Amino acid sequence: MSDTIPQRSLALRAKKLTALARVKREGLGESQFRGQVQTALNRLDQELLLLEAVLKVYRKLKDIGAPVDDLIDLQQPARRLQEQAELGRPTAQFLQARCRDLDTARSAIDLANMHSWRTWASEMIASLPVSLLPRVNFVRRDATKMRISELQKLAAKKPSIPDIIQFSIQWDRVKDEFDEVGDASIDSLLKRFNEGQVRLADLSDEELATLRGDASLNDQLYISIRS
């Protein structure tokens, strides 16, 4: 009988230890599960912030009149997440799949933004009457050249809201400077210059008088003889 009591005691202790080990394992598993879900949620938050950024650029491009396409469906990933949340706690794998959905959507919008921006910005630069550059007041001419160069650089970049605003400001300034010297009667004449040169024999007396009568060209027109 004395041997039976210790055996029962040992068996009881073994059961308790087994139960405690199971609880500990389950607790560890739950902790790991929560950690994986939290990591996935953090990534989902980051993806949402990135998506918000490209959507702001999209809206800015639309506001300035750039040729933007309609947005792709952004409701589907949200609906899937909502439906899963109603059924129960989403798994880390499910959340990671939604992160991939957001990444795919963001990349598509980002690419479309870039195409739209480059198309619009290039057309805006092409609309500037750069043939009038020699007629811009010499005090401001170098600054105008720099602004045109900056416009070209901005047009080649990935669009951002600050760059879009800067482009619009600089374009307006260049356009205003060209408007100050714009004159249809002399524009066509200046277009005949090739790298700043034209044969004197190709100009009529009236055309010479037009060039000489434009005060903005006084410091730019010279006659030279090629050897």
C-alpha positions, -999 to 999 in steps of 0.1 A, spaced: 0 0 0 29 23 7 41 17 -28 7 26 -43 5 60 -27 38 73 -42 28 59 -76 -5 78 -74 13 110 -63 37 107 -91 10 101 -117 -9 131 -104 21 153 -106 28 140 -141 -7 150 -152 -3 184 -137 30 189 -154 16 177 -187 -13 202 -184 10 230 -176 32 222 -205 2 222 -228 -10 255 -216 25 269 -220 27 256 -256 -7 270 -264 2 303 -249 35 304 -269 16 296 -300 -9 323 -294 18 348 -287 36 339 -320 3 341 -339 -4 376 -325 32 387 -333 28 375 -369 -6 392 -373 8 425 -358 37 424 -382 14 419 -411 -8 448 -398 22 471 -396 31 463 -432 -5 469 -442 -4 503 -426 27 512 -446 12 500 -478 -19 522 -472 4 552 -466 22 546 -498 -11 542 -517 -23 575 -502 8 593 -515 4 581 -551 -34 589 -549 -25 625 -539 -2 628 -569 -30 614 -591 -55 640 -578 -29 668 -584 -23 657 -619 -60 656 -625 -64 691 -611 -38 706 -635 -54 689 -665 -30 661 -671 -44 632 -692 -51 608 -663 -70 575 -667 -98 564 -644 -85 547 -612 -85 509 -610 -108 493 -585 -95 499 -550 -125 485 -532 -119 448 -537 -90 445 -512 -109 464 -486 -140 443 -491 -121 411 -487 -106 424 -454 -140 434 -441 -156 401 -450 -128 382 -433 -130 404 -402 -167 396 -399 -160 359 -400 -132 360 -375 -97 373 -368 -77 374 -401 -45 353 -402 -11 368 -410 -11 350 -444 -45 367 -453 -32 401 -443 0 396 -463 -21 387 -494 -40 420 -489 -6 438 -487 3 423 -521 -30 435 -535 -23 471 -523 13 469 -536 0 459 -571 -26 487 -571 -1 513 -560 25 502 -586 -1 505 -614 -12 539 -603 24 551 -598 33 540 -634 2 557 -648 10 589 -629 45 589 -644 32 584 -680 6 611 -675 30 636 -661 57 631 -688 31 634 -715 16 666 -701 48 683 -691 64 676 -725 34 691 -742 35 722 -720 72 727 -727 66 722 -765 39 749 -763 64 776 -753 76 798 -781 113 792 -775 121 809 -808 115 841 -790 143 834 -765 168 857 -784 144 885 -780 140 883 -742 157 912 -725 194 902 -721 192 910 -684 167 881 -679 177 859 -708 200 836 -689 175 832 -661 149 822 -687 172 796 -702 178 782 -668 140 780 -661 135 761 -694 163 737 -685 147 732 -651 113 725 -667 129 698 -689 145 682 -658 113 682 -638 94 667 -668 118 638 -668 114 631 -631 89 609 -612 61 633 -604 57 646 -569 34 674 -556 62 698 -549 77 692 -584 43 697 -601 38 730 -583 74 741 -591 69 732 -628 37 752 -630 53 783 -613 83 782 -636 63 776 -667 40 806 -660 71 828 -655 87 817 -688 53 821 -706 50 856 -692 85 866 -704 78 853 -739 44 871 -739 62 904 -733 82 901 -765 58 881 -786 50 895 -821 36 874 -849 51 895 -876 86 889 -865 82 854 -851 81 838 -885 111 858 -895 132 846 -865 123 810 -873 143 813 -905 174 817 -885 195 786 -883 217 784 -852 214 822 -850 224 829 -886 206 837 -918 220 848 -952 216 885 -958 206 878 -994 177 858 -982 162 888 -965 141 915 -982 144 952 -974 111 951 -955 124 921 -934 156 939 -926 136 970 -916 115 948 -893 146 933 -876 162 967 -872 130 983 -859 127 957 -830 144 973 -800 147 940 -782 171 928 -810 194 957 -810 221 940 -789 219 907 -808 219 915 -846 254 916 -863 267 913 -898 297 890 -903 315 877 -933 326 841 -935 360 834 -950 
